[in-house]
Amino acid sequence: MLVEKPTFGELAVFNQIYKEMDETYHLYAKQHGLSDANLWLLYSLYESEALTQKEICSFWHYTPQTINSALINLEKQGLLVLEEIPGNRKNKRVALTETGRELTETVILPLILAEQKAFRGLQKEERSALLALTQKYIKLLQAALHLMDPSLPEDRTCR
């Protein structure tokens, strides 16, 4: 397989940028005593108040096992509750406790405000282009990987 050097160099920079953004969130989570999965789970609940396990998994592209471990950990800390959904024993509704809401106000809200400030630093057209092009790249990458190995999902969602 021939690797085009200029494209490879651009891809290396793109991947490094992605990893730097990932590391930024990781360090923020770590600074607040959270795992990455716990951070995104609390982030989701800050925005939506109550979600199902499957919704959280789908939003953040974590495996069900990772989300389940995070849920158990946060439930033990008294930050959320898992409630049975009538007629659906497999999937539970996840909601913040009062302690969980207080934590999200002190940890998640400042993160969201920083993200909003950074996003507003981009012009409207830049924001739209960033989102559209990133989504397009991900879909093209998933399709290319699926062609190489059909066992890989063409469009990754929670399974």
C-alpha positions as CSV (number, residue, x, y, z in Angstrom):
1,M,0.0,0.0,0.0
2,L,1.4,3.4,-1.0
3,V,1.2,6.2,1.5
4,E,1.2,9.7,0.0
5,K,3.7,11.7,2.0
6,P,2.0,15.1,1.9
7,T,-1.4,13.6,2.9
8,F,0.3,11.5,5.5
9,G,1.9,14.6,7.0
10,E,-1.4,16.5,7.1
11,L,-3.1,13.5,8.7
12,A,-0.4,13.3,11.3
13,V,-1.0,16.9,12.2
14,F,-4.8,16.4,12.2
15,N,-4.4,13.4,14.5
16,Q,-2.1,15.3,16.8
17,I,-4.6,18.1,17.0
18,Y,-7.4,15.6,17.9
19,K,-5.2,14.0,20.6
20,E,-4.3,17.5,22.0
21,M,-8.0,18.3,22.3
22,D,-8.7,14.9,23.9
23,E,-5.8,15.5,26.3
24,T,-7.2,18.9,27.2
25,Y,-10.5,17.2,28.4
26,H,-8.6,14.4,30.0
27,L,-6.6,16.7,32.1
28,Y,-9.7,18.7,33.1
29,A,-11.4,15.5,34.2
30,K,-8.4,14.3,36.1
31,Q,-8.0,17.7,37.8
32,H,-11.5,17.2,39.1
33,G,-11.1,13.6,40.2
34,L,-13.1,12.2,37.3
35,S,-12.4,9.6,34.6
36,D,-13.0,10.7,31.0
37,A,-16.2,8.6,30.8
38,N,-17.5,10.1,34.1
39,L,-16.8,13.6,32.8
40,W,-18.8,13.0,29.6
41,L,-21.6,11.2,31.5
42,L,-22.0,14.1,33.9
43,Y,-21.8,16.5,31.0
44,S,-24.7,14.7,29.3
45,L,-26.7,14.8,32.4
46,Y,-26.0,18.5,33.0
47,E,-27.5,19.2,29.6
48,S,-30.4,16.7,29.7
49,E,-31.2,16.0,33.4
50,A,-32.2,12.4,32.7
51,L,-31.1,10.0,29.9
52,T,-31.0,6.3,29.3
53,Q,-27.8,4.3,29.4
54,K,-28.2,3.6,25.7
55,E,-28.5,7.3,24.9
56,I,-25.4,8.2,26.9
57,C,-23.5,5.4,25.1
58,S,-24.7,6.6,21.7
59,F,-23.9,10.3,22.4
60,W,-20.3,9.7,23.5
61,H,-19.4,6.6,21.6
62,Y,-18.4,4.6,24.6
63,T,-19.0,0.9,24.9
64,P,-21.9,-0.2,27.1
65,Q,-19.4,-1.8,29.5
66,T,-17.5,1.5,29.9
67,I,-20.8,3.5,30.5
68,N,-22.0,0.8,32.9
69,S,-18.8,1.0,34.9
70,A,-19.0,4.8,35.0
71,L,-22.6,4.6,36.1
72,I,-21.8,2.2,38.9
73,N,-18.9,4.4,40.1
74,L,-21.0,7.6,40.1
75,E,-24.0,5.9,41.7
76,K,-21.7,4.7,44.6
77,Q,-20.6,8.3,45.0
78,G,-24.2,9.3,45.4
79,L,-24.0,11.5,42.2
80,L,-26.7,9.8,40.2
81,V,-29.5,7.3,40.5
82,L,-30.5,4.5,38.1
83,E,-34.2,4.1,37.7
84,E,-36.0,1.2,36.0
85,I,-38.0,2.1,32.9
86,P,-41.4,0.3,32.9
87,G,-41.4,-2.5,30.3
88,N,-37.6,-2.2,29.8
89,R,-35.6,-4.1,32.3
90,K,-32.4,-3.9,30.3
91,N,-32.1,-0.1,30.0
92,K,-32.3,2.2,32.9
93,R,-33.0,5.9,33.2
94,V,-30.1,7.8,34.7
95,A,-30.7,11.0,36.7
96,L,-28.5,13.3,38.8
97,T,-29.0,13.4,42.6
98,E,-28.9,16.8,44.4
99,T,-25.2,16.1,45.1
100,G,-24.7,15.3,41.4
101,R,-26.4,18.5,40.4
102,E,-24.1,20.5,42.7
103,L,-21.0,18.8,41.3
104,T,-22.1,19.5,37.7
105,E,-22.6,23.2,38.6
106,T,-19.0,23.4,39.9
107,V,-17.3,21.2,37.4
108,I,-19.3,20.8,34.2
109,L,-20.8,24.3,34.0
110,P,-17.3,26.0,34.0
111,L,-16.2,23.6,31.3
112,I,-19.2,24.4,29.1
113,L,-18.7,28.1,29.6
114,A,-15.0,27.8,28.5
115,E,-16.1,25.7,25.5
116,Q,-18.7,28.4,24.6
117,K,-16.1,31.1,24.9
118,A,-13.7,29.2,22.7
119,F,-16.4,28.4,20.1
120,R,-17.6,32.0,20.0
121,G,-13.9,32.9,19.2
122,L,-14.6,31.4,15.8
123,Q,-16.7,33.2,13.3
124,K,-20.2,31.7,12.5
125,E,-19.0,30.4,9.2
126,E,-15.9,28.9,10.8
127,R,-18.0,27.1,13.4
128,S,-20.3,25.7,10.7
129,A,-17.3,24.6,8.5
130,L,-15.6,23.0,11.5
131,L,-18.6,20.9,12.4
132,A,-19.6,20.0,8.8
133,L,-16.0,19.0,7.8
134,T,-15.3,17.0,10.9
135,Q,-18.6,15.1,10.5
136,K,-17.8,14.5,6.8
137,Y,-14.3,13.3,7.6
138,I,-15.5,10.9,10.3
139,K,-18.2,9.4,8.0
140,L,-15.6,9.0,5.1
141,L,-13.1,7.4,7.5
142,Q,-15.8,5.0,8.9
143,A,-16.8,4.0,5.4
144,A,-13.2,3.5,4.3
145,L,-12.4,1.3,7.3
146,H,-15.6,-0.7,6.8
147,L,-14.6,-1.4,3.2
148,M,-11.2,-2.7,4.5
149,D,-12.9,-4.8,7.2
150,P,-16.7,-5.3,6.9
151,S,-16.8,-6.4,10.5
152,L,-16.2,-2.8,11.5
153,P,-19.4,-0.7,11.7
154,E,-19.9,1.7,8.9
155,D,-21.6,4.1,11.3
156,R,-20.6,3.6,14.9
157,T,-23.4,3.8,17.5
158,C,-23.9,2.1,20.8
159,R,-24.4,-1.6,20.3
